[in-house]
């Protein structure tokens, strides 16, 4: 099972970071309003960036690194 750390760009132009082992299913859940409280009112969301991780632990560590970044650093990560 492959884990992925990802950044979403929400409809209000905010960024959301999370992890999953099924990116397509998780993106659909975010857009359906069932994945997280934060994105529920900010749909539609689109995938801005993702990175494969070795395991769930590595994905969680990467998520925390990204959550501690500034918005500008996250946008650079996304290539914007």
Phi and psi in degrees as GROMACS dihedral restraints (atoms count N, CA, C in turn):
[ dihedral_restraints ]
;  ai    aj    ak    al  type     phi  dphi    fc
    3     4     5     6     1   -97.9    20    10
    4     5     6     7     1   133.7    20    10
    6     7     8     9     1  -103.1    20    10
    7     8     9    10     1   147.6    20    10
    9    10    11    12     1  -131.9    20    10
   10    11    12    13     1   137.0    20    10
   12    13    14    15     1  -101.5    20    10
   13    14    15    16     1   137.1    20    10
   15    16    17    18     1  -141.4    20    10
   16    17    18    19     1   157.9    20    10
   18    19    20    21     1  -120.5    20    10
   19    20    21    22     1   133.7    20    10
   21    22    23    24     1  -109.8    20    10
   22    23    24    25     1   146.0    20    10
   24    25    26    27     1  -104.0    20    10
   25    26    27    28     1   119.8    20    10
   27    28    29    30     1   -84.6    20    10
   28    29    30    31     1   166.6    20    10
   30    31    32    33     1   -59.8    20    10
   31    32    33    34     1   -29.5    20    10
   33    34    35    36     1   -89.3    20    10
   34    35    36    37     1    13.6    20    10
   36    37    38    39     1    71.9    20    10
   37    38    39    40     1    14.8    20    10
   39    40    41    42     1   -86.2    20    10
   40    41    42    43     1   166.9    20    10
   42    43    44    45     1  -114.6    20    10
   43    44    45    46     1   143.1    20    10
   45    46    47    48     1  -129.2    20    10
   46    47    48    49     1   132.2    20    10
   48    49    50    51     1  -111.7    20    10
   49    50    51    52     1   139.6    20    10
   51    52    53    54     1  -157.7    20    10
   52    53    54    55     1  -179.1    20    10
   54    55    56    57     1  -131.2    20    10
   55    56    57    58     1   156.6    20    10
   57    58    59    60     1  -161.9    20    10
   58    59    60    61     1   164.5    20    10
   60    61    62    63     1  -112.7    20    10
   61    62    63    64     1     5.5    20    10
   63    64    65    66     1  -145.0    20    10
   64    65    66    67     1    82.4    20    10
   66    67    68    69     1   -56.3    20    10
   67    68    69    70     1   -42.4    20    10
   69    70    71    72     1   -64.4    20    10
   70    71    72    73     1   -44.8    20    10
   72    73    74    75     1   -65.1    20    10
   73    74    75    76     1   -40.9    20    10
   75    76    77    78     1   -67.0    20    10
   76    77    78    79     1   -41.4    20    10
   78    79    80    81     1   -62.6    20    10
   79    80    81    82     1   -42.4    20    10
   81    82    83    84     1   -61.8    20    10
   82    83    84    85     1   -40.0    20    10
   84    85    86    87     1   -65.7    20    10
   85    86    87    88     1   -40.2    20    10
   87    88    89    90     1   -60.5    20    10
   88    89    90    91     1   -46.8    20    10
   90    91    92    93     1   -70.1    20    10
   91    92    93    94     1   -22.8    20    10
   93    94    95    96     1   -83.5    20    10
   94    95    96    97     1    -8.4    20    10
   96    97    98    99     1    82.5    20    10
   97    98    99   100     1    18.6    20    10
   99   100   101   102     1  -115.0    20    10
  100   101   102   103     1     3.3    20    10
  102   103   104   105     1   -93.5    20    10
  103   104   105   106     1   -42.8    20    10
  105   106   107   108     1  -151.9    20    10
  106   107   108   109     1   151.2    20    10
  108   109   110   111     1   -63.0    20    10
  109   110   111   112     1   -37.8    20    10
  111   112   113   114     1   -62.1    20    10
  112   113   114   115     1   -47.0    20    10
  114   115   116   117     1   -83.2    20    10
  115   116   117   118     1   -13.7    20    10
  117   118   119   120     1   -52.1    20    10
  118   119   120   121     1   -40.8    20    10
  120   121   122   123     1  -100.2    20    10
  121   122   123   124     1     8.7    20    10
  123   124   125   126     1  -120.7    20    10
  124   125   126   127     1    26.8    20    10
  126   127   128   129     1   -82.7    20    10
  127   128   129   130     1   155.4    20    10
  129   130   131   132     1   -78.6    20    10
  130   131   132   133     1   153.5    20    10
  132   133   134   135     1  -112.9    20    10
  133   134   135   136     1   154.6    20    10
  135   136   137   138     1  -135.8    20    10
  136   137   138   139     1   149.7    20    10
  138   139   140   141     1   -69.9    20    10
  139   140   141   142     1   124.0    20    10
  141   142   143   144     1  -102.2    20    10
  142   143   144   145     1   -27.8    20    10
  144   145   146   147     1  -166.4    20    10
  145   146   147   148     1   148.9    20    10
  147   148   149   150     1  -151.7    20    10
  148   149   150   151     1   156.5    20    10
  150   151   152   153     1  -145.6    20    10
  151   152   153   154     1   128.6    20    10
  153   154   155   156     1   -72.0    20    10
  154   155   156   157     1   142.5    20    10
  156   157   158   159     1  -125.5    20    10
  157   158   159   160     1   155.1    20    10
  159   160   161   162     1   -63.9    20    10
  160   161   162   163     1   -38.5    20    10
  162   163   164   165     1  -159.1    20    10
  163   164   165   166     1  -179.9    20    10
  165   166   167   168     1   -61.6    20    10
  166   167   168   169     1   -40.2    20    10
  168   169   170   171     1   -61.6    20    10
  169   170   171   172     1   -44.9    20    10
  171   172   173   174     1   -64.8    20    10
  172   173   174   175     1   -37.9    20    10
  174   175   176   177     1   -65.2    20    10
  175   176   177   178     1   -41.7    20    10
  177   178   179   180     1   -64.1    20    10
  178   179   180   181     1   -40.5    20    10
  180   181   182   183     1   -63.8    20    10
  181   182   183   184     1   -43.0    20    10
  183   184   185   186     1   -65.6    20    10
  184   185   186   187     1   -39.7    20    10
  186   187   188   189     1   -59.0    20    10
  187   188   189   190     1   -44.1    20    10
  189   190   191   192     1   -65.7    20    10
  190   191   192   193     1   -37.7    20    10
  192   193   194   195     1   -59.7    20    10
  193   194   195   196     1   -45.6    20    10
  195   196   197   198     1   -69.1    20    10
  196   197   198   199     1   -41.0    20    10
  198   199   200   201     1   -63.2    20    10
  199   200   201   202     1   -24.1    20    10
  201   202   203   204     1   -86.9    20    10
  202   203   204   205     1    -4.5    20    10
  204   205   206   207     1   -78.4    20    10
  205   206   207   208     1   157.2    20    10
  207   208   209   210     1   -76.0    20    10
  208   209   210   211     1   165.4    20    10
  210   211   212   213     1   -58.6    20    10
  211   212   213   214     1   -42.0    20    10
  213   214   215   216     1   -61.3    20    10
  214   215   216   217     1   -43.0    20    10
  216   217   218   219     1   -63.7    20    10
  217   218   219   220     1   -38.7    20    10
  219   220   221   222     1   -66.2    20    10
  220   221   222   223     1   -39.1    20    10
  222   223   224   225     1   -66.2    20    10
  223   224   225   226     1   -37.5    20    10
  225   226   227   228     1   -63.0    20    10
  226   227   228   229     1   -42.3    20    10
  228   229   230   231     1   -58.0    20    10
  229   230   231   232     1   -38.9    20    10
  231   232   233   234     1   -76.6    20    10
  232   233   234   235     1   -10.2    20    10
  234   235   236   237     1    83.0    20    10
  235   236   237   238     1    23.3    20    10
